[in-house]
């Protein structure tokens, strides 16, 4: 009898967790649940609120249920179901760290429980893993959920699991084929709420994944799914808005602009209570795009401006990744802001009105740059940026800001000199610029002939403003690269004879709204340097290297204890950097220094010395790896691998806030994924820890070249050159040398932040 009752309880909770909401969401008034029946009632209200997009109110219900369910003795199934509902809602609230333990606890409780509840929690964990970028783990949970639900036939829950499994697939063409198969299977589902959720997600996935090369079959599949959602019996308001948005996007792709605009305006009217700001922003941006296509530029700009304002109002609540694993910045933030900038610049007038439009455009692009850093540091609150408007008025002698903006059909190249912004439009598509940037990066990394690509990018990214820069009397360029340009060092651009760095000192900035990049170096009595190096990494840190790093270095993952010991010796040899001892000795001799070498360079010693605040400069020569985020990016100390989050903790103390480190240098670092992670990492680290300037390399070079560069750079600083000019002179000296003249050796070194 008890088992039967528990089964009924679990069925009820599982149905609730699938989102079967009836009527409007319950009022915000929340009774204190006592019995199992009351707990189920509270969870029901929470599910109704969640399905209508009111996540904060839903969480209040789930929290109350969590507090009460522990007193319902022996009802493990009810506890698991409440944990699952609460954990999934926390995930939707972008609280992954709080969601994960709840969902995993629920999953453990379902090991011997009903299959449908295990399948549900497995689905939630799959979506959680996918949103975190772990496709392999997402597939594992989806496979386990599918196994648990095999006896259920094509239920909505099983279809949701199939959808999550499809989203986790690596092959794009395979994902589209799987989505089409899934769309055919969901045709037979009843037209109720759980099925409508699956249909809506399937249509959204098709719109995101499919392309003209996939044929037209997906168009009919997406239309059929969305049409059934809209034809369903009283779908919740948010679901109806989402379905109308999906249908409008589909019509827009088919060039049915007027019909798409009518659907967009219908959805905007339904969402008029402004509860769904992220949906409103997407709808308003789509409305602006459609109005522009129909030749109505003024109302199009108004729609985009409203979209930008709505998105900015909730930017702290947007997740890093959407539940289907897609990046929020790639899917929402970048397209919306870049679309606004495109339209704003199309309509820019002359004189004061043009200057106002150019400043608005730069401000909107700054929102993208801020989101990029937040993504790297794994949270919208991770980069605490006090927005500064004074960058519009800042002026520095003999200095200009170079600000490229990549748009679909052109490159907008902005040059800011004091309050004045000069605009030059270059008729080259963003795709062509990206392709040429990738070619140049690949050739530089391989030490091959780079000249044609470097000259082409010079013609696009500097030549149009060359006369303006000269007229401003500039000797220093503050370069603020757009996305897809961050992996290319601006110094290597070439006019056919000279590199850009031979003409100008160059500083790279992550953005203009971040603090400290223009902060003058305070006069300090203490000018000591902390110099740390790891020339032979035979300590404990090497035993915790990620598998992908080990595999890249020695070609395999250790299979057993004996193999691991053999591979460890190989790893030590592969990672040894004998010239580091010469490098740190050279750096240390140029100033009053404390040196930490090899087994002295421990995590605790570095943390202890940095936190004293006694050092104006910190120089670290070791292997550094920059992955897709701050947690996966680290620098090797002797005893452990220090993630960028560890550095943040050491560099963010109160003492350093009042007397920040003037210069942080990381030598011999590598970008693990071959993209622009290094720039994001160093930029974010400098922003988060109040370091005034950071020096590092965009890719790994041999330690002899790194030692030579550091020797020249610190010589320049010792001769009273500012950081930017010391960087420039060091690079010019390497260009003139026989051994290191190829830009592979000197161009990856960049100075981020303050140049004084």
C-alpha positions in Angstrom: 0.0 0.0 0.0 2.8 2.4 0.9 4.7 1.5 -2.3 1.6 2.1 -4.3 1.0 5.5 -2.6 4.6 6.5 -3.2 4.3 5.5 -6.8 1.2 7.7 -7.1 3.1 10.5 -5.4 6.0 10.2 -7.8 3.7 10.1 -10.8 2.1 13.3 -9.6 5.4 15.1 -8.9 6.8 13.9 -12.2 3.8 15.2 -14.1 4.3 18.5 -12.3 8.0 18.5 -13.2 7.2 18.0 -16.8 5.3 21.3 -16.6 1.7 20.4 -16.8 0.3 23.7 -15.7 -3.4 24.4 -15.7 -4.8 27.9 -15.9 -3.0 30.9 -14.7 -0.1 30.9 -12.3 -1.0 30.8 -8.6 -0.8 34.0 -6.5 2.5 34.8 -4.9 1.0 34.1 -1.4 2.7 31.0 -0.1 1.3 28.7 2.6 3.6 26.8 4.8 3.5 23.2 3.6 3.3 20.5 6.3 2.0 17.3 4.7 3.0 15.5 1.5 -0.2 16.8 -0.1 0.6 20.4 0.8 4.2 20.0 -0.5 2.8 18.7 -3.8 0.6 21.8 -3.9 3.5 24.1 -3.3 5.5 22.4 -6.0 2.6 22.7 -8.4 2.5 26.5 -7.9 6.2 26.6 -8.4 6.0 24.7 -11.7 3.2 27.0 -12.9 5.3 30.1 -12.1 8.4 28.5 -13.7 6.6 27.7 -16.9 5.4 31.2 -17.2 8.9 32.5 -16.8 8.6 33.8 -13.2 11.6 32.0 -12.0 12.3 34.0 -8.8 8.7 33.6 -7.6 8.9 29.9 -8.5 12.1 29.4 -6.4 10.4 30.7 -3.3 7.8 27.9 -3.7 10.5 25.3 -4.2 12.6 26.5 -1.3 9.6 26.2 1.0 9.0 22.7 -0.3 12.6 21.8 0.2 12.5 22.9 3.8 9.3 21.0 4.5 10.0 17.7 2.7 12.7 16.6 5.1 10.0 16.2 7.7 8.0 13.7 5.5 9.7 10.6 6.9 10.6 7.8 4.5 9.3 9.5 1.4 12.6 9.4 -0.6 10.8 9.6 -3.9 9.0 12.8 -2.9 12.3 14.3 -1.6 14.0 13.4 -4.9 11.2 15.0 -7.0 11.3 18.2 -4.9 15.1 18.4 -5.2 14.8 17.9 -9.0 12.2 20.7 -9.4 14.2 23.1 -7.2 17.6 22.2 -8.8 16.3 22.6 -12.3 14.8 26.0 -11.5 18.1 27.1 -10.0 19.8 26.0 -13.2 17.3 28.2 -15.2 18.2 31.1 -12.8 21.9 30.7 -13.8 22.8 29.3 -10.4 24.7 26.2 -11.7 26.7 25.7 -8.5 23.6 25.6 -6.4 21.6 23.5 -8.9 24.2 20.7 -9.4 24.3 19.2 -5.9 20.5 19.2 -5.7 20.1 17.5 -9.0 22.8 15.0 -8.2 21.3 14.2 -4.9 17.9 13.6 -6.6 19.7 11.4 -9.2 21.2 9.2 -6.5 17.8 8.8 -4.8 16.4 7.5 -8.1 18.9 4.6 -8.6 16.2 2.2 -7.4 13.2 4.5 -7.9 10.7 4.8 -10.8 12.1 4.9 -14.3 10.2 8.1 -15.2 11.6 10.1 -12.3 15.2 8.9 -13.1 14.7 9.8 -16.7 13.5 13.3 -15.7 16.4 14.0 -13.4 18.8 12.5 -16.0 17.4 15.0 -18.5 17.9 17.9 -16.2 21.5 16.9 -15.5 22.1 16.4 -19.3 20.9 20.0 -19.9 23.1 21.2 -17.0 26.2 19.6 -18.5 25.4 20.9 -22.0 25.0 24.4 -20.7 28.4 24.1 -19.1 29.9 23.0 -22.4 30.5 19.4 -21.4 29.0 17.5 -24.3 30.4 14.2 -23.3 28.8 14.3 -19.8 25.6 15.6 -21.4 25.5 12.5 -23.7 26.2 10.2 -20.8 23.2 11.5 -18.7 21.0 11.5 -21.8 21.9 7.9 -22.6 21.1 6.9 -19.0 17.8 8.8 -19.1 16.9 7.1 -22.5 17.7 3.7 -21.0 15.4 4.4 -18.0 12.5 5.6 -20.3 12.8 2.9 -23.0 9.6 1.2 -22.0 7.5 4.4 -22.2 7.3 4.7 -25.9 7.3 8.2 -27.5 6.3 10.1 -24.4 7.0 13.9 -24.2 9.7 13.2 -21.5 11.5 10.7 -23.7 11.3 13.1 -26.7 12.9 15.8 -24.5 15.7 13.4 -23.6 16.2 12.7 -27.3 16.3 16.5 -28.0 19.0 17.0 -25.3 21.0 14.1 -26.7 20.8 15.7 -30.2 21.9 19.1 -28.9 25.0 17.4 -27.3 26.1 15.9 -30.7 29.4 17.2 -32.1 28.4 16.9 -35.8 26.2 19.7 -37.0 24.8 17.9 -40.0 24.1 14.9 -37.8 22.2 17.2 -35.4 20.0 18.5 -38.1 19.1 15.0 -39.4 18.3 13.9 -35.8 16.1 16.9 -35.3 14.1 16.2 -38.4 13.6 12.6 -37.3 12.5 13.9 -33.9 10.1 16.4 -35.4 8.4 13.5 -37.3 8.1 11.5 -34.1 6.5 14.3 -32.1 3.8 14.6 -34.7 1.9 11.7 -33.0 2.0 13.3 -29.5 -1.3 14.8 -28.2 -1.7 18.5 -28.4 -1.2 19.1 -24.6 1.3 21.2 -22.6 4.1 18.7 -22.2 4.1 17.9 -25.9 3.9 21.6 -26.8 7.1 22.2 -24.8 8.9 19.6 -26.8 7.6 20.9 -30.1 8.7 24.4 -29.2 12.2 23.3 -28.3 12.5 21.2 -31.4 11.4 24.1 -33.7 13.9 26.5 -31.9 16.7 24.0 -32.4 15.9 23.6 -36.1 15.9 27.4 -36.5 19.3 27.6 -34.7 20.9 24.6 -36.5 19.5 24.3 -40.0 20.8 26.2 -43.1 19.8 26.4 -46.8 22.3 23.6 -47.5 20.1 21.3 -45.4 17.3 21.6 -47.9 13.7 22.8 -47.2 12.5 19.8 -45.2 13.4 21.5 -41.9 11.2 24.5 -42.8 8.0 22.4 -43.0 9.0 20.5 -39.8 9.6 23.7 -37.8 6.4 25.3 -39.1 4.3 22.3 -38.2 5.7 22.2 -34.7 5.2 25.9 -34.1 1.7 25.8 -35.6 0.6 23.0 -33.3 1.9 25.0 -30.3 -0.1 28.0 -31.3 -3.2 25.9 -32.0 -3.1 24.2 -28.6 -5.6 24.7 -25.9 -4.7 27.9 -24.0 -0.9 27.7 -23.9 0.6 29.8 -21.2 1.3 33.4 -22.3 5.1 33.0 -22.3 4.9 29.8 -24.4 2.6 31.6 -26.9 5.1 34.5 -27.1 8.0 32.1 -27.7 6.1 30.3 -30.4 5.2 33.6 -32.2 8.8 34.6 -32.0 9.9 31.3 -33.5 7.3 31.6 -36.3 8.4 35.2 -37.1 12.0 34.1 -37.3 11.0 31.3 -39.6 9.1 33.7 -41.9 12.0 36.1 -41.9 14.3 33.4 -43.1 11.9 32.7 -45.9 11.8 36.5 -46.8 8.2 36.8 -45.8 9.0 40.0 -44.0 5.5 41.6 -43.7 4.0 38.4 -42.2 7.0 38.1 -39.9 6.5 41.7 -38.7 2.8 41.1 -38.0 3.7 38.0 -35.9 6.4 40.0 -34.1 4.0 42.8 -33.2 1.4 40.3 -32.0 4.0 38.7 -29.7 5.1 42.2 -28.4 1.5 42.9 -27.6 1.2 39.7 -25.6 4.5 40.4 -23.8 3.5 44.0 -23.0 3.5 43.6 -19.3 7.3 43.5 -19.5 7.7 40.3 -17.5 9.7 38.7 -20.2 12.5 41.2 -20.8 14.9 38.9 -22.6 12.1 37.8 -25.0 11.1 41.4 -25.4 14.6 42.3 -26.4 14.8 39.5 -29.0 11.4 40.5 -30.4 12.3 44.2 -30.5 15.6 43.4 -32.3 13.7 41.2 -34.8 11.2 44.0 -35.3 14.0 46.4 -36.0 15.6 44.1 -38.5 12.3 43.5 -40.3 11.5 47.3 -40.4 14.9 47.9 -41.8 14.4 45.3 -44.5 11.1 47.0 -45.4 12.8 50.4 -45.7 11.6 51.9 -42.5 14.8 53.1 -40.9 13.6 55.5 -38.2 11.1 53.1 -36.5 13.7 50.3 -37.0 16.2 52.3 -35.0 13.6 53.0 -32.2 12.9 49.2 -32.0 16.6 48.4 -31.7 17.1 51.1 -29.0 14.3 49.6 -26.9 15.8 46.2 -27.4 19.2 47.4 -26.2 17.7 49.1 -23.1 15.7 46.0 -22.2 18.8 43.7 -22.6 20.9 46.0 -20.4 18.2 46.0 -17.7 18.6 42.2 -17.3 22.2 41.7 -18.3 23.2 40.4 -14.9 20.5 37.7 -15.1 21.3 36.3 -18.5 23.0 32.9 -18.3 26.4 32.2 -19.8 24.9 29.4 -21.8 21.2 28.8 -22.8 19.6 25.5 -21.6 20.3 24.0 -25.1 24.0 24.6 -24.8 24.2 27.6 -27.1 26.2 30.6 -25.9 24.0 33.5 -24.8 26.5 36.0 -26.1 26.6 34.4 -29.5 22.8 33.9 -29.6 21.4 37.0 -28.0 23.9 39.6 -26.8 26.2 40.0 -29.8 23.6 39.9 -32.6 21.3 42.4 -30.8 24.0 44.9 -30.0 25.8 44.5 -33.3 22.5 44.9 -35.2 21.8 48.1 -33.3 25.3 49.4 -34.1 24.9 48.6 -37.8 21.7 50.5 -38.0 22.9 53.4 -35.9 25.9 53.9 -38.1 23.8 53.6 -41.3 21.8 56.6 -40.0 24.6 58.6 -38.6 24.5 62.2 -39.8 27.2 64.7 -39.7 28.7 67.0 -37.1 27.4 66.6 -33.6 24.8 64.1 -34.6 27.4 61.8 -36.1 29.6 62.1 -33.0 26.7 61.2 -30.8 25.9 58.2 -33.0 29.6 57.1 -33.0 29.8 57.3 -29.2 26.5 55.3 -28.9 27.9 52.7 -31.2 31.1 52.3 -29.2 29.0 52.1 -25.9 26.9 49.3 -27.4 30.0 47.4 -28.5 31.4 47.7 -25.0 28.5 45.7 -23.7 29.7 42.8 -26.0 33.2 43.1 -24.7 32.0 43.1 -21.1 29.9 39.9 -21.7 32.9 38.2 -23.3 35.0 38.7 -20.2 32.1 37.6 -18.0 31.8 34.4 -20.0 35.5 33.6 -19.6 35.2 34.1 -15.9 32.1 32.0 -15.7 29.4 34.4 -14.5 27.6 37.6 -15.3 28.6 38.9 -11.9 32.2 37.6 -12.2 33.4 40.9 -13.8 32.3 43.6 -11.6 32.6 46.6 -13.9 31.7 50.1 -12.8 30.7 51.6 -16.1 32.6 54.7 -16.8 31.4 57.4 -19.2 34.4 59.6 -18.9 36.2 57.6 -21.6 34.4 59.8 -24.1 36.2 62.8 -22.9 39.6 61.4 -22.0 42.5 62.8 -24.0 46.2 61.8 -23.9 49.0 63.5 -25.6 50.3 61.9 -28.8 47.8 59.0 -28.3 44.8 57.8 -30.3 42.3 54.9 -29.8 41.7 52.5 -32.7 38.4 50.8 -32.5 37.4 48.3 -35.3 33.8 47.1 -35.6 33.1 44.0 -37.8 29.7 44.2 -39.5 28.1 41.8 -42.0 28.8 43.9 -45.1 31.6 46.2 -44.0 34.2 47.1 -41.5 33.7 50.3 -39.5 37.1 51.7 -38.4 36.9 54.3 -35.7 39.7 56.5 -34.5 39.2 58.5 -31.3 41.5 61.4 -30.5 40.3 63.2 -27.4 36.6 63.7 -27.6 36.6 63.5 -31.4 35.8 60.2 -33.2 36.8 59.8 -36.8 34.9 57.1 -38.8 36.1 55.3 -41.9 33.9 52.6 -43.5 35.8 49.9 -45.3 33.8 47.8 -47.9 34.9 44.4 -46.7 32.6 41.8 -45.0 33.2 40.6 -41.5 33.6 37.1 -42.9 36.5 38.1 -45.2 38.2 39.9 -42.3 37.8 36.9 -40.1 39.2 34.5 -42.8 42.3 36.7 -43.4 42.8 37.0 -39.6 42.7 33.2 -39.3 45.2 32.8 -42.2 47.6 35.3 -40.6 47.3 33.7 -37.2 48.0 30.2 -38.6 51.0 31.3 -40.6 52.5 33.2 -37.6 52.0 30.2 -35.3 53.7 27.9 -37.9 56.6 30.4 -38.6 55.6 30.5 -42.3 55.3 33.4 -44.8 52.8 35.8 -43.3 53.4 38.9 -45.5 50.4 38.8 -47.8 48.0 38.3 -45.0 49.7 41.0 -42.8 49.6 43.5 -45.7 45.9 42.8 -46.4 44.9 43.3 -42.8 47.0 46.5 -42.7 45.0 47.8 -45.7 41.8 47.1 -43.9 42.6 47.8 -40.3 45.0 50.7 -40.4 45.5 52.2 -43.8 42.1 53.9 -43.9 42.9 55.9 -40.8 46.7 56.3 -41.4 46.4 60.0 -42.4 44.0 60.7 -39.5 46.5 59.2 -37.0 49.3 61.2 -38.5 47.3 64.4 -38.4 46.7 63.8 -34.7 50.4 63.6 -34.1 50.0 60.2 -32.5 53.0 58.1 -31.3 50.9 55.6 -29.3 47.9 53.5 -30.5 45.5 52.2 -28.0 44.0 49.2 -29.8 40.6 47.8 -28.8 40.1 44.7 -31.0 36.7 43.3 -31.9 35.8 39.7 -31.5 37.6 37.4 -34.0 40.5 39.9 -34.1 41.9 39.4 -30.6 44.2 36.6 -31.7 46.0 38.8 -34.2 48.7 41.1 -32.8 48.1 44.6 -34.2 51.9 45.1 -34.2 52.5 42.6 -37.0 50.3 44.5 -39.6 52.6 45.5 -42.4 52.5 48.2 -45.1 54.7 46.1 -47.4 57.9 47.4 -45.9 57.5 48.2 -42.2 55.6 46.6 -39.4 53.1 48.8 -37.6 55.1 48.5 -34.4 58.1 50.1 -36.2 55.9 53.2 -36.6 53.9 53.3 -33.3 53.9 52.0 -29.8 50.9 49.7 -29.3 48.8 48.9 -26.3 45.9 46.5 -26.3 42.8 47.3 -24.3 39.9 44.8 -23.5 37.5 47.7 -23.6 37.0 51.4 -22.8 34.5 51.1 -19.9 36.8 49.1 -17.6 38.6 50.8 -14.8 42.4 51.4 -14.5 43.6 51.3 -18.1 44.4 55.0 -18.0 45.4 55.1 -14.3 48.7 56.9 -13.7 51.4 55.0 -11.9 51.5 56.2 -8.3 54.9 57.2 -7.0 55.9 54.4 -4.5 58.7 54.2 -2.1 58.8 50.5 -2.7 59.7 49.4 -6.2 60.6 45.8 -5.5 59.8 43.0 -7.9 58.7 39.4 -7.2 60.2 37.1 -9.7 59.1 33.5 -9.9 60.1 30.7 -12.3 59.7 27.0 -13.0 62.5 25.7 -15.2 62.0 22.0 -14.3 58.4 21.1 -13.3 59.1 17.9 -11.4 56.9 18.7 -8.4 53.3 17.7 -7.7 51.7 20.1 -10.2 52.7 17.9 -13.1 50.6 15.1 -11.7 47.4 17.2 -11.9 47.8 18.4 -15.5 44.6 18.0 -17.5 44.4 14.9 -19.8 44.1 17.0 -22.9 47.4 18.8 -22.1 49.2 15.6 -21.4 47.9 14.0 -24.5 48.9 16.9 -26.7 52.5 16.9 -25.2 53.2 13.1 -25.3 50.6 11.8 -27.7 48.6 9.6 -25.3 46.9 9.3 -21.9 48.6 7.2 -19.3 47.0 3.8 -19.2 48.3 2.3 -16.0 50.6 3.0 -13.0 53.8 1.9 -14.8 52.9 3.9 -17.9 52.0 6.9 -15.8 55.4 6.9 -14.1 57.2 6.6 -17.5 55.1 9.3 -19.0 55.7 11.5 -16.0 59.4 11.5 -16.8 58.7 12.3 -20.4 56.4 15.1 -19.3 59.1 16.7 -17.1 61.5 16.7 -19.9 59.0 18.1 -22.4 58.0 20.9 -20.1 61.5 21.8 -18.9 62.5 25.3 -19.8 66.2 25.7 -19.0 66.4 29.3 -20.2 63.9 30.3 -17.5 66.7 30.4 -14.9 68.6 32.8 -17.1 65.5 34.9 -17.7 64.5 35.4 -14.0 68.1 36.0 -13.0 68.2 38.7 -15.7 64.9 40.2 -14.5 65.8 40.0 -10.8 69.2 41.8 -11.3 67.6 44.8 -12.8 65.7 45.7 -9.6 65.4 45.0 -5.9 63.8 41.6 -6.1 62.7 38.5 -4.3 63.2 35.3 -6.4 61.2 32.1 -6.2 62.8 29.3 -8.4 61.5 25.8 -8.9 60.7 24.1 -5.6 60.6 27.6 -3.9 57.9 28.6 -6.4 55.0 27.1 -4.5 51.4 28.3 -4.6 51.5 29.3 -0.9 54.8 31.2 -1.3 53.5 33.1 -4.3 50.3 34.0 -2.5 52.1 35.0 0.7 54.5 37.3 -1.1 51.9 38.9 -3.4 49.5 39.6 -0.6 52.1 41.6 1.3 51.6 44.4 -1.2 55.4 44.9 -1.1 55.9 44.4 -4.8 55.3 46.9 -7.6 56.1 44.2 -10.3 55.4 40.5 -10.4 57.1 38.4 -13.1 56.2 34.7 -13.5 58.1 32.5 -16.0 56.4 29.1 -16.3 54.0 27.1 -18.5 50.6 28.7 -18.7 47.6 27.2 -20.5 44.6 29.2 -21.5 41.5 27.2 -22.2 37.9 28.1 -22.8 37.3 29.7 -19.3 39.2 30.9 -16.2 38.7 27.6 -14.4 40.4 25.7 -17.1 43.2 28.2 -17.5 46.2 27.9 -15.2 49.9 28.6 -14.6 52.1 25.9 -13.3 53.7 26.4 -9.9 55.9 23.7 -8.4 53.3 22.1 -6.2 50.0 22.9 -8.0 48.5 24.5 -11.1 47.2 28.0 -10.3 44.0 28.8 -12.1 43.2 32.4 -13.0 40.6 32.3 -10.3 43.4 31.5 -7.8 45.3 34.5 -9.1 42.2 36.6 -8.7 42.1 35.7 -5.0 45.7 36.6 -4.4 45.6 39.8 -6.4 42.3 41.2 -5.1 43.3 41.8 -1.5 42.6 45.1 0.3 46.3 46.1 0.4 46.6 45.7 -3.4 43.5 47.7 -3.9 45.1 50.8 -2.4 48.6 50.0 -3.9 47.9 47.9 -7.0 50.6 46.0 -8.8 52.0 48.2 -11.5 53.1 45.3 -13.9 52.2 41.6 -14.0 54.2 39.6 -16.5 53.5 36.0 -17.5 56.2 34.5 -19.7 56.1 31.3 -21.7 52.4 30.9 -21.8 50.3 28.9 -24.3 46.8 29.3 -25.6 45.5 25.8 -25.4 42.7 26.2 -28.0 44.6 28.3 -30.5 42.3 31.3 -30.2 42.1 34.5 -28.3 41.7 33.0 -24.8 45.0 34.5 -23.6 43.8 38.0 -24.3 40.5 37.4 -22.5 42.3 35.8 -19.6 44.9 38.5 -19.0 42.4 41.3 -19.7 40.0 39.8 -17.2 42.7 39.2 -14.6 43.9 42.7 -14.8 40.3 44.1 -14.6 39.3 41.9 -11.7 42.5 42.3 -9.6 43.3 46.0 -10.2 46.6 45.2 -11.8 47.5 48.3 -13.8 49.3 46.5 -16.7 49.8 43.0 -17.9 52.3 41.5 -20.4 52.0 38.1 -21.9 52.1 36.3 -25.2 49.3 35.3 -27.6 50.9 31.9 -28.3 53.8 29.8 -27.0 57.3 30.4 -28.3 60.6 28.8 -27.3 62.0 29.9 -24.0 65.2 31.4 -25.6 63.1 33.9 -27.6 61.0 34.7 -24.4 64.2 35.2 -22.5 65.6 37.5 -25.1 62.4 39.6 -25.3 62.2 39.9 -21.5 65.8 40.9 -21.3 65.2 43.7 -23.9 61.9 44.8 -22.4 63.3 45.2 -18.8 66.3 47.0 -20.2 63.9 49.5 -21.7 62.1 50.0 -18.4 65.4 50.4 -16.7 66.3 53.2 -19.1 63.2 55.1 -18.0 61.1 54.2 -21.1 57.4 53.8 -20.4 56.0 50.3 -20.8 54.6 50.8 -24.3 57.8 52.2 -25.7 59.9 49.6 -23.8 57.7 47.0 -25.5 58.2 48.6 -28.9 61.9 48.9 -28.6 62.2 45.3 -27.6 60.2 44.1 -30.6 62.2 46.3 -33.0 65.4 44.9 -31.6 64.2 41.4 -32.3 63.1 42.4 -35.8 66.6 43.6 -36.5 68.2 40.5 -35.1 69.0 37.5 -37.4 67.7 34.8 -35.0 64.4 36.2 -33.9 63.3 38.5 -36.8 60.3 36.4 -37.8 57.2 37.7 -36.1 56.5 34.3 -34.7 59.1 35.2 -32.0 58.3 38.8 -31.2 54.7 39.6 -32.3 52.8 37.5 -29.7 54.0 39.7 -26.8 51.3 42.3 -26.0 50.9 45.0 -23.3 47.4 45.1 -21.9 46.2 48.1 -19.9 48.3 51.0 -18.6 51.2 52.1 -20.8 52.8 54.8 -18.5 
